[in-house]
Amino acid sequence: MGANFTINPLGVTVTATPKDKTYGSLDPTFTFSSNPTVGSLLANGDAISFTGSLTRAPGETVLGSPYAINQGSVANSNYTITYIGANFTIDPLGVTVTANTNSKTYGALDPVLTFTSNPAVGSLLANGDAISFTGSLTRAPGETVSGGPYAINQGTVANDNYSITYTGANFTINPLGVIVTAIGDNCDFVSRFFTPQASILEDPVTGSAHCSLIPFWARRLNKKELIALQISERVGKLYCEENGDRVIISGEAKTYSIGNLWTE
């Protein structure tokens, strides 16, 4: 009477190799070692081999890692595989955040504090994610000219997937220019323009100030053409006209310098 000959599975251990990557990069190839070793020959001349590949638990964040490396489709129908897993870690991406220097005039509200980054905000990483941040910069408290400059700090600017190197900048409060004006004796109005704590404490003749003064006095005096006198130590007489949404200013002048301005 005949009998059967049975070939029993070979017991093989497969051990995953721990892996990692930097956030934003593509996954590396997952590898493993085996006992007996891949490629080693058995008594019948067959070599240890496998089909398929390892997989990992899904996820693309630093905080979500480590992710389990699983057996996936690694197999050989002639083996009884004992699988030993490992971890896959996503390391933070190194990002530099550099604050932009900023300022305001005394008494104004703070502007939005901005920054640049490297890699730049919006640039795409290898895994398709774009560089982005939550939060905003802050600055050291203070509202005086003499107290500045004030440090611009990282504040709440963050991304859990980045290791951020922050480079700060300064926030300056510039002196508020003050215009003093009144009805004139031998002209329509007089004015002085002060810039306390600035390099020029009083501007002798200020065209920009008259861009506000001309509409102001034109409405009050009910006339479009005005004669103004800026009564600084040097004194300046200006012939002014309100012309719709523009003002026209003229007066005596001396040539200070002559140059050419080229544009492309």
C-alpha positions as CSV (number, residue, x, y, z in Angstrom):
1,M,0.0,0.0,0.0
2,G,1.2,3.5,-0.9
3,A,1.7,6.4,1.5
4,N,2.1,10.2,1.3
5,F,5.2,12.3,1.5
6,T,4.6,15.7,2.9
7,I,6.8,18.8,2.6
8,N,6.3,21.0,5.6
9,P,6.8,24.8,5.5
10,L,10.2,26.1,6.5
11,G,10.1,28.4,9.5
12,V,11.6,31.7,8.5
13,T,11.9,34.9,10.5
14,V,11.5,38.3,8.7
15,T,12.6,41.4,10.7
16,A,11.8,44.8,9.3
17,T,14.5,47.5,9.4
18,P,13.6,50.8,11.1
19,K,13.4,53.7,8.7
20,D,12.9,57.4,8.7
21,K,12.6,60.4,6.4
22,T,12.4,64.1,6.6
23,Y,8.9,65.6,6.4
24,G,7.9,66.4,2.9
25,S,10.2,63.9,1.2
26,L,9.1,60.6,-0.4
27,D,9.2,57.4,1.5
28,P,12.3,55.3,1.2
29,T,12.2,51.6,0.2
30,F,11.3,49.5,3.2
31,T,13.9,46.7,3.8
32,F,14.1,43.7,6.1
33,S,16.5,40.9,7.1
34,S,15.6,37.3,7.3
35,N,16.8,34.2,9.1
36,P,17.8,32.2,7.1
37,T,19.3,35.1,5.2
38,V,17.9,36.1,1.8
39,G,20.0,34.3,-0.9
40,S,21.4,31.6,1.4
41,L,21.1,28.1,-0.2
42,L,19.1,25.3,1.4
43,A,20.1,21.7,1.2
44,N,18.0,21.1,-1.9
45,G,19.8,24.0,-3.6
46,D,16.9,26.5,-3.4
47,A,17.8,30.0,-2.2
48,I,15.9,31.9,0.4
49,S,13.7,34.4,-1.4
50,F,10.5,36.4,-1.0
51,T,7.9,38.1,-3.2
52,G,6.1,41.3,-2.3
53,S,7.1,44.3,-0.2
54,L,6.7,45.8,3.2
55,T,4.1,48.5,3.8
56,R,3.6,51.1,6.6
57,A,0.7,52.6,8.4
58,P,-0.6,55.7,6.6
59,G,0.3,59.2,7.7
60,E,2.5,62.1,6.8
61,T,3.0,64.1,9.9
62,V,5.7,64.4,12.5
63,L,3.3,64.2,15.4
64,G,1.6,61.1,14.0
65,S,4.9,59.1,13.9
66,P,6.3,56.7,14.5
67,Y,4.2,54.6,12.0
68,A,4.3,50.8,12.1
69,I,6.1,49.0,9.3
70,N,3.9,46.0,8.4
71,Q,4.6,42.7,6.6
72,G,2.5,43.9,3.7
73,S,2.7,41.4,0.8
74,V,6.1,39.8,1.8
75,A,5.6,36.1,1.4
76,N,6.7,32.7,0.2
77,S,4.2,29.9,0.1
78,N,7.0,27.4,1.2
79,Y,7.6,29.3,4.5
80,T,5.9,29.8,7.8
81,I,6.9,33.4,8.3
82,T,7.3,34.9,11.8
83,Y,7.3,38.7,11.2
84,I,9.0,41.2,13.5
85,G,7.9,44.8,12.8
86,A,9.7,48.1,13.2
87,N,8.9,51.8,13.2
88,F,9.0,54.4,10.5
89,T,9.7,57.9,11.8
90,I,9.0,61.3,10.1
91,D,11.6,63.8,11.2
92,P,10.9,67.6,11.2
93,L,11.9,69.6,8.2
94,G,14.4,72.3,8.9
95,V,12.9,75.7,7.9
96,T,14.3,79.2,8.4
97,V,11.8,82.0,9.3
98,T,13.2,85.6,8.9
99,A,11.1,88.5,10.2
100,N,10.9,91.6,7.9
101,T,11.9,95.0,9.5
102,N,8.9,97.1,10.0
103,S,7.8,100.5,11.3
104,K,5.0,102.9,11.9
105,T,4.4,106.6,12.7
106,Y,3.7,107.3,16.4
107,G,0.0,107.1,17.1
108,A,-0.8,104.8,14.2
109,L,-1.9,101.2,14.5
110,D,0.7,98.5,14.0
111,P,1.0,97.1,10.5
112,V,0.8,93.4,9.9
113,L,4.2,91.9,10.8
114,T,5.5,89.8,7.9
115,F,8.3,87.3,7.3
116,T,10.1,85.3,4.6
117,S,10.9,81.6,4.9
118,N,13.3,79.2,3.4
119,P,11.9,77.1,1.7
120,A,9.5,79.9,0.7
121,V,5.9,79.9,1.7
122,G,3.8,78.1,-0.9
123,S,6.7,76.1,-2.4
124,L,5.8,72.4,-2.9
125,L,7.7,69.6,-1.3
126,A,8.4,66.2,-2.9
127,N,5.2,64.7,-1.3
128,G,3.0,67.5,-2.7
129,D,2.6,69.4,0.5
130,A,3.1,73.2,0.4
131,I,5.2,75.2,2.9
132,S,2.8,76.9,5.2
133,F,2.5,78.3,8.8
134,T,-0.1,79.0,11.4
135,G,0.0,81.9,13.8
136,S,1.6,85.4,13.6
137,L,4.6,87.3,14.6
138,T,4.5,89.6,17.7
139,R,6.6,92.4,18.9
140,A,7.9,93.7,22.2
141,P,5.4,96.0,23.9
142,G,5.8,99.8,23.7
143,E,4.4,102.8,22.0
144,T,7.1,105.5,22.2
145,V,9.7,106.7,19.8
146,S,12.4,106.7,22.4
147,G,11.6,103.2,23.6
148,G,12.4,101.7,20.2
149,P,13.4,99.8,18.3
150,Y,11.2,96.9,19.5
151,A,12.1,93.3,18.9
152,I,9.9,91.4,16.5
153,N,9.4,87.9,17.9
154,Q,8.4,84.6,16.5
155,G,5.1,84.8,18.4
156,T,2.8,81.9,17.4
157,V,4.3,81.3,14.0
158,A,4.6,77.5,13.8
159,N,4.1,74.3,12.0
160,D,4.3,71.0,13.9
161,N,6.1,69.4,10.9
162,Y,9.0,71.9,10.9
163,S,12.0,72.6,13.1
164,I,12.0,76.4,12.8
165,T,15.1,78.5,13.1
166,Y,13.9,82.0,13.7
167,T,15.8,85.2,12.8
168,G,14.2,88.3,14.3
169,A,14.1,92.0,13.2
170,N,13.3,95.4,14.6
171,F,10.1,97.4,14.7
172,T,10.6,101.2,14.8
173,I,8.2,103.9,15.8
174,N,8.9,107.0,13.9
175,P,8.1,110.5,15.2
176,L,4.8,112.0,14.4
177,G,5.0,115.2,12.3
178,V,2.9,118.0,13.7
179,I,1.5,120.8,11.6
180,V,0.5,124.1,13.3
181,T,-1.6,126.4,11.1
182,A,-3.6,129.7,11.4
183,I,-5.1,132.5,9.4
184,G,-2.4,134.8,8.1
185,D,-2.1,138.6,8.2
186,N,-0.5,139.2,4.8
187,C,-1.4,135.9,3.3
188,D,-4.3,133.4,3.5
189,F,-2.7,131.1,6.1
190,V,0.5,130.4,7.9
191,S,2.0,127.1,9.1
192,R,4.9,125.4,10.8
193,F,5.8,121.7,10.6
194,F,7.6,120.0,13.5
195,T,9.2,116.6,13.6
196,P,10.2,116.1,17.2
197,Q,13.1,113.7,17.8
198,A,13.8,113.5,14.0
199,S,17.0,114.5,12.4
200,I,15.3,117.7,11.2
201,L,13.3,119.1,14.2
202,E,11.5,121.6,11.9
203,D,11.1,121.4,8.2
204,P,11.5,125.0,6.7
205,V,9.1,124.6,3.8
206,T,7.0,121.4,3.5
207,G,5.3,120.6,0.2
208,S,3.7,117.4,1.6
209,A,2.2,119.2,4.5
210,H,0.6,121.7,2.1
211,C,-1.1,118.8,0.3
212,S,-3.3,118.6,3.4
213,L,-3.3,122.3,4.3
214,I,-4.5,123.5,0.9
215,P,-7.8,121.5,0.9
216,F,-8.3,122.4,4.6
217,W,-8.1,126.1,4.1
218,A,-9.8,126.1,0.6
219,R,-13.0,124.8,2.3
220,R,-12.8,127.2,5.2
221,L,-12.0,130.3,3.1
222,N,-14.2,129.3,0.2
223,K,-11.5,130.0,-2.4
224,K,-9.3,127.8,-4.7
225,E,-6.3,130.0,-5.0
226,L,-4.3,130.7,-1.8
227,I,-1.1,132.3,-0.7
228,A,0.6,130.4,2.2
229,L,3.5,131.4,4.4
230,Q,5.5,128.7,6.3
231,I,7.0,130.8,9.1
232,S,10.0,128.7,9.9
233,E,13.3,130.5,10.7
234,R,14.0,130.4,6.9
235,V,10.4,131.3,5.9
236,G,8.9,130.1,2.7
237,K,6.1,131.6,0.6
238,L,3.9,129.3,-1.5
239,Y,1.3,130.0,-4.1
240,C,-1.3,127.3,-3.9
241,E,-4.3,126.1,-5.9
242,E,-6.8,123.4,-5.2
243,N,-7.5,121.6,-8.4
244,G,-10.0,118.8,-7.9
245,D,-8.2,115.8,-6.3
246,R,-4.9,117.5,-6.8
247,V,-3.1,120.5,-5.5
248,I,-0.7,122.9,-7.3
249,I,2.1,124.4,-5.4
250,S,4.6,127.0,-6.7
251,G,7.1,129.4,-5.3
252,E,10.6,130.7,-5.6
253,A,13.3,128.1,-5.7
254,K,17.1,127.7,-6.2
255,T,18.8,125.0,-8.1
256,Y,20.4,122.5,-5.7
257,S,21.6,119.9,-8.1
258,I,21.0,118.6,-11.6
259,G,20.9,114.9,-12.5
260,N,19.5,112.4,-15.0
261,L,17.0,109.7,-14.1
262,W,16.9,106.6,-16.4
263,T,14.2,104.0,-16.3
264,E,13.7,100.8,-18.3
